[in-house]
Amino acid sequence: MTRFLLAFVLTATLAGCGFHMRNKLMLPADTAAVQVVSSAPYSELAKLLRRGLQASGAQIADPDSKDKAAQLQVMSERWGDLPIAIDAQGRAQEYSLRYAVIFKFLREDGSELVPQQVIELSRDYVSPPTDATGTTTEREILADELRREMSASIMRRIDSVVRAELDGRVPAKPAAAPVQPPVEPAVQPPAAQGR
């Protein structure tokens, strides 16, 4: 009985603080297949995104297929190491590993579901200038971790946009505003000079 009561209290506490089990990624109901398009098609991020979409129930379209499919476009991946601490001799000994990705998600008809946006992640690591034996391995481990986190972040962004659209918080497909010709400012005639 005590275990049951403890489980009930724990469940009630978690529900009360806003914790919910993560649901599957939601895609629009009319999405037949998703194609992951990347400037580096065989990159680890593209593979992780394909796996994540497939695990969430989306059908993955063949990259060479000519059939219409929704597209998750990874337009750019950038890596950088920024020195954040130096030693007494002025040599960098601590770095911030930065990873930025630009992406967008297009519907089958080519309209934007998730507009182009940037996600940037970073992790700090120590790299003593005198002993660089473990530095490469540590950096590679951090890079793998950042790729996995980036994939999850992209999936969450797509999911949040789709859920907001389904809840009616954003219009389903924004109508294109008619293009108006620029309005020229009215030219005032010069005031009549003294009469």
MDAnalysis code that builds the backbone (N, CA, C; Angstrom):
import MDAnalysis as mda
import numpy as np

u = mda.Universe.empty(585, n_residues=195, atom_resindex=np.repeat(np.arange(195), 3), trajectory=True)
u.add_TopologyAttr("name", ["N", "CA", "C"] * 195)
u.add_TopologyAttr("resid", np.arange(1, 196))
u.add_TopologyAttr("resname", ["MET", "THR", "ARG", "PHE", "LEU", "LEU", "ALA", "PHE", "VAL", "LEU", "THR", "ALA", "THR", "LEU", "ALA", "GLY", "CYS", "GLY", "PHE", "HIS", "MET", "ARG", "ASN", "LYS", "LEU", "MET", "LEU", "PRO", "ALA", "ASP", "THR", "ALA", "ALA", "VAL", "GLN", "VAL", "VAL", "SER", "SER", "ALA", "PRO", "TYR", "SER", "GLU", "LEU", "ALA", "LYS", "LEU", "LEU", "ARG", "ARG", "GLY", "LEU", "GLN", "ALA", "SER", "GLY", "ALA", "GLN", "ILE", "ALA", "ASP", "PRO", "ASP", "SER", "LYS", "ASP", "LYS", "ALA", "ALA", "GLN", "LEU", "GLN", "VAL", "MET", "SER", "GLU", "ARG", "TRP", "GLY", "ASP", "LEU", "PRO", "ILE", "ALA", "ILE", "ASP", "ALA", "GLN", "GLY", "ARG", "ALA", "GLN", "GLU", "TYR", "SER", "LEU", "ARG", "TYR", "ALA", "VAL", "ILE", "PHE", "LYS", "PHE", "LEU", "ARG", "GLU", "ASP", "GLY", "SER", "GLU", "LEU", "VAL", "PRO", "GLN", "GLN", "VAL", "ILE", "GLU", "LEU", "SER", "ARG", "ASP", "TYR", "VAL", "SER", "PRO", "PRO", "THR", "ASP", "ALA", "THR", "GLY", "THR", "THR", "THR", "GLU", "ARG", "GLU", "ILE", "LEU", "ALA", "ASP", "GLU", "LEU", "ARG", "ARG", "GLU", "MET", "SER", "ALA", "SER", "ILE", "MET", "ARG", "ARG", "ILE", "ASP", "SER", "VAL", "VAL", "ARG", "ALA", "GLU", "LEU", "ASP", "GLY", "ARG", "VAL", "PRO", "ALA", "LYS", "PRO", "ALA", "ALA", "ALA", "PRO", "VAL", "GLN", "PRO", "PRO", "VAL", "GLU", "PRO", "ALA", "VAL", "GLN", "PRO", "PRO", "ALA", "ALA", "GLN", "GLY", "ARG"])
u.atoms.positions = np.array([
    [0.825, -1.192, 0.000],
    [0.000, 0.000, 0.000],
    [0.866, 1.253, 0.000],
    [1.974, 1.214, 0.741],
    [2.866, 2.366, 0.817],
    [3.484, 2.654, -0.546],
    [3.864, 1.618, -1.265],
    [4.441, 1.809, -2.606],
    [3.436, 2.449, -3.547],
    [2.195, 1.974, -3.483],
    [1.144, 2.528, -4.337],
    [0.944, 4.011, -4.026],
    [0.901, 4.338, -2.744],
    [0.712, 5.725, -2.324],
    [1.896, 6.589, -2.761],
    [3.107, 6.055, -2.614],
    [4.306, 6.786, -3.042],
    [4.302, 7.023, -4.552],
    [3.915, 5.998, -5.323],
    [3.839, 6.140, -6.790],
    [2.794, 7.176, -7.169],
    [1.659, 7.175, -6.471],
    [0.602, 8.130, -6.761],
    [1.056, 9.563, -6.472],
    [1.715, 9.759, -5.331],
    [2.205, 11.093, -4.954],
    [3.251, 11.576, -5.956],
    [4.151, 10.690, -6.348],
    [5.180, 11.053, -7.328],
    [4.560, 11.441, -8.666],
    [3.583, 10.667, -9.131],
    [2.896, 10.963, -10.395],
    [2.167, 12.291, -10.314],
    [1.477, 12.525, -9.220],
    [0.745, 13.779, -9.044],
    [1.700, 14.970, -9.007],
    [2.848, 14.792, -8.363],
    [3.841, 15.865, -8.278],
    [4.397, 16.196, -9.654],
    [4.751, 15.161, -10.418],
    [5.295, 15.400, -11.769],
    [4.265, 16.052, -12.669],
    [3.021, 15.614, -12.606],
    [1.970, 16.210, -13.434],
    [1.722, 17.654, -13.021],
    [1.806, 17.922, -11.721],
    [1.570, 19.273, -11.224],
    [2.645, 20.262, -11.626],
    [3.888, 19.783, -11.828],
    [4.971, 20.711, -12.175],
    [5.050, 20.935, -13.688],
    [4.167, 20.287, -14.465],
    [4.163, 20.511, -15.909],
    [4.898, 19.449, -16.694],
    [5.402, 18.413, -16.048],
    [6.113, 17.351, -16.743],
    [5.125, 16.484, -17.513],
    [5.425, 16.228, -18.775],
    [4.617, 15.327, -19.598],
    [5.564, 14.450, -20.383],
    [5.171, 13.218, -20.622],
    [5.981, 12.345, -21.461],
    [6.046, 12.943, -22.855],
    [7.209, 12.814, -23.487],
    [7.381, 13.367, -24.819],
    [6.570, 12.555, -25.824],
    [5.768, 13.251, -26.620],
    [4.976, 12.587, -27.656],
    [5.802, 12.447, -28.917],
    [5.279, 11.691, -29.854],
    [5.940, 11.589, -31.151],
    [5.883, 12.933, -31.857],
    [6.810, 13.132, -32.778],
    [6.819, 14.338, -33.592],
    [5.538, 14.389, -34.402],
    [4.898, 15.542, -34.420],
    [3.690, 15.697, -35.230],
    [4.056, 16.380, -36.536],
    [3.580, 15.802, -37.621],
    [3.701, 16.407, -38.940],
    [2.301, 16.648, -39.457],
    [2.119, 17.589, -40.397],
    [0.773, 17.794, -40.951],
    [0.222, 16.485, -41.506],
    [-1.094, 16.296, -41.368],
    [-1.738, 15.044, -41.764],
    [-1.550, 14.731, -43.248],
    [-1.449, 15.755, -44.076],
    [-1.326, 15.523, -45.524],
    [0.115, 15.293, -45.977],
    [1.058, 15.171, -45.047],
    [2.457, 14.940, -45.406],
    [2.655, 13.471, -45.751],
    [2.923, 13.204, -47.023],
    [3.098, 11.816, -47.463],
    [4.491, 11.314, -47.100],
    [5.502, 12.056, -47.465],
    [6.881, 11.641, -47.215],
    [7.742, 12.879, -46.990],
    [8.851, 12.685, -46.302],
    [9.769, 13.792, -46.018],
    [11.133, 13.439, -46.591],
    [11.723, 14.413, -47.243],
    [13.052, 14.253, -47.827],
    [14.005, 15.159, -47.046],
    [15.116, 14.616, -46.579],
    [16.114, 15.435, -45.893],
    [17.130, 15.864, -46.944],
    [17.178, 17.170, -47.197],
    [18.071, 17.727, -48.203],
    [19.146, 18.524, -47.478],
    [20.402, 18.216, -47.779],
    [21.497, 18.888, -47.088],
    [22.589, 19.234, -48.081],
    [23.334, 20.295, -47.765],
    [24.489, 20.650, -48.601],
    [25.551, 19.563, -48.488],
    [25.534, 18.812, -47.383],
    [26.415, 17.650, -47.201],
    [25.503, 16.445, -46.949],
    [25.000, 15.800, -48.017],
    [23.968, 14.769, -47.865],
    [24.361, 13.578, -47.003],
    [25.651, 13.296, -46.860],
    [26.083, 12.148, -46.066],
    [26.637, 12.568, -44.710],
    [26.304, 13.777, -44.289],
    [26.789, 14.244, -42.983],
    [26.079, 13.486, -41.868],
    [26.693, 13.480, -40.705],
    [26.106, 12.801, -39.550],
    [24.772, 13.435, -39.160],
    [24.663, 14.776, -39.286],
    [23.408, 15.440, -38.931],
    [22.287, 14.981, -39.838],
    [22.535, 14.889, -41.153],
    [21.499, 14.435, -42.087],
    [21.053, 13.016, -41.728],
    [21.999, 12.148, -41.365],
    [21.653, 10.774, -40.971],
    [20.809, 10.776, -39.701],
    [21.200, 11.594, -38.722],
    [20.448, 11.667, -37.471],
    [19.030, 12.187, -37.704],
    [18.887, 13.175, -38.599],
    [17.560, 13.715, -38.884],
    [16.683, 12.671, -39.574],
    [17.255, 11.927, -40.510],
    [16.489, 10.858, -41.181],
    [16.022, 9.829, -40.150],
    [16.945, 9.422, -39.272],
    [16.585, 8.436, -38.246],
    [15.508, 8.974, -37.309],
    [15.647, 10.242, -36.919],
    [14.668, 10.850, -36.010],
    [13.290, 10.955, -36.638],
    [13.247, 11.356, -37.903],
    [11.960, 11.445, -38.603],
    [11.332, 10.062, -38.744],
    [12.139, 9.084, -39.087],
    [11.644, 7.725, -39.264],
    [11.136, 7.160, -37.932],
    [11.860, 7.415, -36.857],
    [11.451, 6.925, -35.537],
    [10.146, 7.562, -35.083],
    [9.874, 8.779, -35.565],
    [8.641, 9.456, -35.163],
    [7.470, 9.091, -36.060],
    [7.694, 8.189, -37.012],
    [6.584, 7.718, -37.839],
    [6.509, 8.328, -39.219],
    [7.400, 9.239, -39.543],
    [7.373, 9.855, -40.877],
    [7.973, 8.897, -41.894],
    [7.442, 8.948, -43.100],
    [7.997, 8.148, -44.192],
    [9.117, 8.973, -44.826],
    [10.280, 8.372, -45.000],
    [11.435, 9.075, -45.562],
    [11.452, 8.841, -47.071],
    [11.488, 9.936, -47.821],
    [11.535, 9.848, -49.282],
    [12.963, 9.626, -49.738],
    [13.119, 8.894, -50.801],
    [14.428, 8.639, -51.393],
    [14.994, 9.963, -51.913],
    [16.253, 10.284, -51.606],
    [16.830, 11.559, -52.063],
    [16.809, 11.722, -53.580],
    [16.862, 10.623, -54.321],
    [16.873, 10.708, -55.785],
    [15.481, 10.658, -56.394],
    [14.450, 10.533, -55.567],
    [13.082, 10.409, -56.061],
    [12.603, 11.714, -56.684],
    [11.829, 11.591, -57.753],
    [11.263, 12.770, -58.427],
    [9.862, 13.078, -57.918],
    [9.307, 12.190, -57.055],
    [7.968, 12.424, -56.506],
    [8.005, 13.615, -55.558],
    [6.847, 14.291, -55.459],
    [6.770, 15.434, -54.546],
    [6.832, 14.936, -53.110],
    [7.588, 15.635, -52.300],
    [7.712, 15.286, -50.884],
    [8.000, 16.552, -50.099],
    [7.623, 16.534, -48.835],
    [8.009, 17.638, -47.957],
    [9.528, 17.579, -47.813],
    [10.143, 18.730, -47.573],
    [11.608, 18.765, -47.493],
    [12.068, 19.439, -46.209],
    [12.954, 18.750, -45.519],
    [13.684, 19.354, -44.408],
    [15.036, 19.732, -44.993],
    [15.245, 21.027, -45.207],
    [16.472, 21.499, -45.856],
    [17.458, 22.002, -44.814],
    [18.621, 21.356, -44.764],
    [19.721, 21.821, -43.923],
    [20.620, 22.625, -44.853],
    [20.543, 23.934, -44.735],
    [21.212, 24.811, -45.684],
    [22.671, 25.061, -45.350],
    [23.012, 24.963, -44.061],
    [24.389, 25.254, -43.668],
    [24.684, 24.635, -42.313],
    [25.895, 24.106, -42.180],
    [26.419, 23.621, -40.896],
    [27.760, 24.307, -40.681],
    [27.933, 24.955, -39.549],
    [29.193, 25.653, -39.258],
    [29.733, 25.235, -37.902],
    [31.035, 24.962, -37.854],
    [31.727, 24.628, -36.614],
    [32.769, 25.699, -36.328],
    [33.015, 25.955, -35.068],
    [34.062, 26.904, -34.706],
    [34.561, 26.670, -33.293],
    [35.840, 26.935, -33.077],
    [36.446, 26.864, -31.752],
    [36.839, 28.272, -31.353],
    [36.299, 28.729, -30.246],
    [36.587, 30.073, -29.756],
    [37.373, 29.965, -28.455],
    [38.622, 30.495, -28.416],
    [39.385, 30.446, -27.162],
    [38.695, 31.298, -26.099],
    [38.522, 30.717, -24.906],
    [37.856, 31.475, -23.838],
    [38.733, 31.646, -22.599],
    [39.882, 30.971, -22.561],
    [40.802, 31.138, -21.428],
    [42.225, 30.919, -21.921],
    [43.156, 31.715, -21.375],
    [44.563, 31.576, -21.758],
    [45.410, 31.337, -20.507],
    [46.591, 30.747, -20.728],
    [47.483, 30.501, -19.590],
    [48.429, 31.689, -19.415],
    [49.394, 31.557, -18.518],
    [50.320, 32.655, -18.201],
    [51.185, 33.047, -19.389],
    [51.423, 32.109, -20.324],
    [52.229, 32.416, -21.518],
    [51.384, 32.937, -22.679],
    [50.083, 33.125, -22.465],
    [49.211, 33.659, -23.510],
    [48.709, 32.606, -24.483],
    [48.845, 31.323, -24.132],
    [48.361, 30.247, -25.009],
    [46.947, 29.851, -24.599],
    [46.119, 29.599, -25.570],
    [44.741, 29.191, -25.280],
    [44.740, 27.829, -24.610],
    [43.954, 27.719, -23.539],
    [43.880, 26.427, -22.858],
    [42.443, 25.957, -22.656],
    [41.478, 26.822, -22.904],
    [40.071, 26.423, -22.825],
    [39.359, 27.022, -24.024],
    [38.502, 26.208, -24.631],
    [37.804, 26.620, -25.846],
    [36.299, 26.430, -25.689],
    [35.564, 27.142, -26.523],
    [34.133, 26.928, -26.646],
    [33.907, 26.381, -28.047],
    [33.399, 25.169, -28.133],
    [33.088, 24.542, -29.423],
    [31.688, 24.981, -29.805],
    [31.578, 25.652, -30.946],
    [30.284, 26.191, -31.384],
    [29.818, 25.487, -32.646],
    [28.507, 25.238, -32.708],
    [27.902, 24.530, -33.832],
    [26.618, 25.253, -34.202],
    [26.545, 25.736, -35.427],
    [25.361, 26.467, -35.892],
    [24.823, 25.817, -37.161],
    [23.498, 25.705, -37.233],
    [22.838, 25.102, -38.391],
    [21.708, 26.016, -38.835],
    [21.624, 26.232, -40.152],
    [20.513, 26.969, -40.748],
    [19.639, 25.934, -41.449],
    [18.340, 25.953, -41.175],
    [17.434, 24.982, -41.782],
    [16.068, 25.600, -42.027],
    [15.256, 24.909, -42.835],
    [13.842, 25.234, -43.001],
    [13.110, 23.970, -43.418],
    [11.802, 23.970, -43.230],
    [10.983, 22.809, -43.574],
    [9.913, 23.269, -44.553],
    [9.872, 22.638, -45.705],
    [8.915, 23.001, -46.745],
    [7.854, 21.926, -46.891],
    [6.614, 22.356, -47.149],
    [5.542, 21.409, -47.451],
    [5.764, 20.840, -48.848],
    [4.926, 19.876, -49.216],
    [5.038, 19.254, -50.535],
    [4.840, 20.267, -51.661],
    [3.985, 21.279, -51.439],
    [3.725, 22.272, -52.487],
    [4.796, 23.364, -52.540],
    [5.804, 23.291, -51.682],
    [6.900, 24.259, -51.692],
    [6.721, 25.415, -50.728],
    [5.550, 25.519, -50.081],
    [5.357, 26.599, -49.112],
    [6.088, 26.249, -47.816],
    [6.446, 27.279, -47.067],
    [7.217, 27.068, -45.836],
    [6.320, 26.665, -44.683],
    [6.650, 25.578, -44.036],
    [5.985, 25.204, -42.795],
    [6.774, 25.801, -41.639],
    [8.087, 25.581, -41.642],
    [8.985, 26.184, -40.655],
    [9.908, 27.107, -41.436],
    [9.814, 28.417, -41.221],
    [10.672, 29.337, -41.974],
    [12.149, 29.150, -41.630],
    [12.987, 29.663, -42.513],
    [14.438, 29.540, -42.313],
    [14.834, 30.121, -40.962],
    [15.622, 29.357, -40.220],
    [16.079, 29.814, -38.916],
    [17.408, 29.172, -38.557],
    [18.024, 29.717, -37.528],
    [19.347, 29.261, -37.095],
    [19.244, 28.709, -35.678],
    [19.897, 27.593, -35.454],
    [20.065, 27.079, -34.091],
    [21.560, 27.028, -33.843],
    [21.989, 27.587, -32.721],
    [23.409, 27.556, -32.365],
    [23.565, 26.923, -30.995],
    [24.472, 25.958, -30.916],
    [24.768, 25.270, -29.662],
    [26.255, 25.406, -29.364],
    [26.632, 25.288, -28.096],
    [28.063, 25.350, -27.764],
    [28.362, 24.518, -26.531],
    [29.594, 24.072, -26.455],
    [30.110, 23.332, -25.298],
    [31.533, 23.806, -25.056],
    [31.925, 23.893, -23.804],
    [33.288, 24.299, -23.443],
    [34.131, 23.061, -23.161],
    [35.402, 23.132, -23.532],
    [36.327, 22.045, -23.213],
    [37.711, 22.608, -22.952],
    [38.485, 21.849, -22.166],
    [39.837, 22.258, -21.789],
    [40.818, 21.563, -22.718],
    [41.788, 22.336, -23.199],
    [42.822, 21.798, -24.079],
    [44.161, 22.368, -23.647],
    [44.839, 21.722, -22.681],
    [46.130, 22.247, -22.227],
    [47.129, 22.259, -23.380],
    [47.801, 23.375, -23.617],
    [48.730, 23.448, -24.750],
    [49.917, 22.502, -24.622],
    [50.259, 22.083, -23.403],
    [51.416, 21.194, -23.217],
    [51.071, 19.722, -23.375],
    [49.793, 19.361, -23.180],
    [49.390, 17.954, -23.270],
    [48.116, 17.855, -24.096],
    [48.271, 17.675, -25.391],
    [47.117, 17.639, -26.291],
    [46.692, 16.220, -26.643],
    [47.107, 15.225, -25.865],
    [46.792, 13.831, -26.212],
    [45.300, 13.558, -26.219],
    [44.599, 13.958, -25.173],
    [43.177, 13.637, -25.080],
    [42.270, 14.679, -25.667],
    [42.825, 15.791, -26.121],
    [42.007, 16.893, -26.603],
    [41.173, 16.516, -27.814],
    [41.774, 15.851, -28.789],
    [41.049, 15.501, -30.005],
    [39.882, 14.584, -29.679],
    [40.107, 13.609, -28.833],
    [39.042, 12.679, -28.477],
    [37.922, 13.402, -27.751],
    [38.257, 14.285, -26.816],
    [37.242, 15.031, -26.077],
    [36.428, 15.904, -27.023],
    [37.119, 16.550, -27.965],
    [36.421, 17.412, -28.926],
    [35.492, 16.586, -29.811],
    [35.918, 15.408, -30.244],
    [35.076, 14.546, -31.081],
    [33.846, 14.068, -30.325],
    [34.028, 13.740, -29.051],
    [32.883, 13.323, -28.233],
    [31.885, 14.465, -28.104],
    [32.393, 15.680, -27.856],
    [31.519, 16.849, -27.751],
    [30.813, 17.134, -29.075],
    [31.534, 16.967, -30.200],
    [30.934, 17.204, -31.517],
    [29.793, 16.218, -31.767],
    [29.985, 14.943, -31.418],
    [28.911, 13.955, -31.571],
    [27.705, 14.318, -30.710],
    [27.976, 14.749, -29.479],
    [26.900, 15.150, -28.572],
    [26.139, 16.348, -29.126],
    [26.870, 17.324, -29.687],
    [26.220, 18.503, -30.259],
    [25.376, 18.144, -31.474],
    [25.841, 17.207, -32.298],
    [25.043, 16.777, -33.458],
    [23.731, 16.147, -33.014],
    [23.799, 15.278, -32.010],
    [22.571, 14.639, -31.514],
    [21.616, 15.679, -30.931],
    [22.169, 16.626, -30.175],
    [21.329, 17.672, -29.598],
    [20.746, 18.576, -30.681],
    [21.529, 18.852, -31.734],
    [21.040, 19.677, -32.837],
    [19.877, 18.990, -33.540],
    [20.019, 17.695, -33.804],
    [18.949, 16.938, -34.444],
    [17.672, 17.012, -33.608],
    [17.805, 16.811, -32.301],
    [16.636, 16.876, -31.414],
    [16.037, 18.282, -31.390],
    [16.873, 19.317, -31.422],
    [16.382, 20.702, -31.418],
    [15.604, 21.009, -32.688],
    [16.111, 20.556, -33.832],
    [15.418, 20.782, -35.102],
    [14.064, 20.076, -35.093],
    [14.044, 18.840, -34.598],
    [12.788, 18.089, -34.532],
    [11.784, 18.785, -33.609],
    [12.257, 19.328, -32.487],
    [11.355, 20.035, -31.570],
    [10.797, 21.300, -32.211],
    [11.625, 22.015, -32.983],
    [11.128, 23.225, -33.654],
    [10.025, 22.880, -34.648],
    [10.243, 21.826, -35.435],
    [9.224, 21.408, -36.402],
    [7.947, 21.024, -35.662],
    [8.091, 20.236, -34.612],
    [6.951, 19.770, -33.834],
    [6.170, 20.940, -33.239],
    [6.866, 21.922, -32.691],
    [6.166, 23.047, -32.057],
    [5.392, 23.874, -33.079],
    [5.946, 24.034, -34.284],
    [5.236, 24.788, -35.320],
    [3.983, 24.033, -35.761],
    [4.110, 22.723, -35.955],
    [2.959, 21.925, -36.390],
    [1.878, 21.914, -35.316],
    [2.272, 21.756, -34.051],
    [1.284, 21.752, -32.968],
    [0.596, 23.111, -32.849],
    [1.355, 24.190, -33.009],
    [0.751, 25.531, -32.951],
    [-0.228, 25.722, -34.097],
    [0.115, 25.190, -35.265],
    [-0.778, 25.289, -36.429],
    [-2.060, 24.499, -36.182],
    [-1.929, 23.311, -35.604],
    [-3.106, 22.482, -35.331],
    [-3.985, 23.098, -34.238],
    [-3.371, 23.790, -33.289],
    [-4.132, 24.444, -32.222],
    [-4.762, 25.750, -32.696],
    [-4.441, 26.166, -33.916],
    [-5.024, 27.385, -34.465],
    [-4.319, 28.653, -34.048],
    [-3.118, 28.535, -33.483],
    [-2.392, 29.734, -33.064],
    [-1.700, 30.422, -34.223],
    [-1.461, 29.682, -35.304],
    [-0.886, 30.280, -36.506],
    [-1.730, 29.848, -37.685],
    [-1.856, 30.695, -38.702],
    [-2.633, 30.285, -39.869],
    [-1.987, 29.086, -40.547],
    [-2.819, 28.177, -41.063],
    [-2.322, 26.952, -41.683],
    [-1.377, 27.241, -42.830],
    [-1.811, 28.011, -43.780],
    [-0.945, 28.392, -44.892],
    [-1.115, 29.887, -45.085],
    [-0.125, 30.666, -44.717],
    [-0.287, 32.118, -44.826],
    [-0.507, 32.525, -46.269],
    [-1.546, 33.316, -46.466],
    [-1.836, 33.801, -47.816],
    [-0.832, 34.881, -48.179],
    [-0.404, 34.851, -49.418],
    [0.559, 35.854, -49.868],
    [-0.150, 37.193, -49.977],
    [0.456, 38.202, -49.409],
    [-0.127, 39.538, -49.471],
    [0.048, 40.100, -50.868],
    [-0.997, 40.748, -51.396],
    [-0.855, 41.319, -52.735],
    [0.218, 42.401, -52.728],
    [0.985, 42.439, -53.778],
    [2.057, 43.422, -53.882],
    [1.459, 44.736, -54.352],
    [1.663, 45.761, -53.560],
    [1.159, 47.089, -53.885],
    [2.299, 47.929, -54.461],
    [2.019, 48.705, -55.496],
    [3.078, 49.582, -55.997],
    [3.409, 50.630, -54.945],
    [4.673, 51.041, -54.902],
    [5.044, 52.050, -53.907],
    [4.275, 53.346, -54.145],
    [3.882, 53.957, -53.045],
    [3.119, 55.200, -53.129],
    [4.097, 56.364, -53.114],
    [3.996, 57.203, -54.108],
    [4.843, 58.395, -54.190],
    [4.283, 59.451, -53.251],
    [5.128, 60.151, -52.514],
    [4.606, 61.211, -51.653],
    [4.026, 62.342, -52.505],
    [2.922, 62.846, -52.034],
    [2.284, 63.938, -52.773],
    [3.177, 65.176, -52.714],
    [3.326, 65.813, -53.862],
    [4.157, 67.015, -53.924],
    [3.252, 68.217, -53.699],
    [3.577, 69.000, -52.716],
    [2.793, 70.190, -52.395],
    [3.282, 71.348, -53.271],
    [2.355, 72.069, -53.860],
    [2.783, 73.242, -54.646],
    [3.385, 74.282, -53.711],
    [4.369, 75.006, -54.194],
    [4.949, 76.037, -53.331],
    [3.893, 77.072, -52.959],
    [3.958, 77.552, -51.739],
    [2.966, 78.547, -51.277],
    [3.101, 79.798, -52.122],
    [1.950, 80.367, -52.381],
    [1.949, 81.587, -53.199],
    [2.692, 82.693, -52.458],
    [3.556, 83.352, -53.209],
    [4.344, 84.408, -52.585],
    [3.479, 85.645, -52.409],
    [3.796, 86.420, -51.460],
    [3.002, 87.562, -51.030],
    [2.183, 88.215, -52.104],
    [0.895, 88.409, -51.821],
    [0.001, 89.071, -52.765],
    [-0.176, 90.472, -52.393],
])
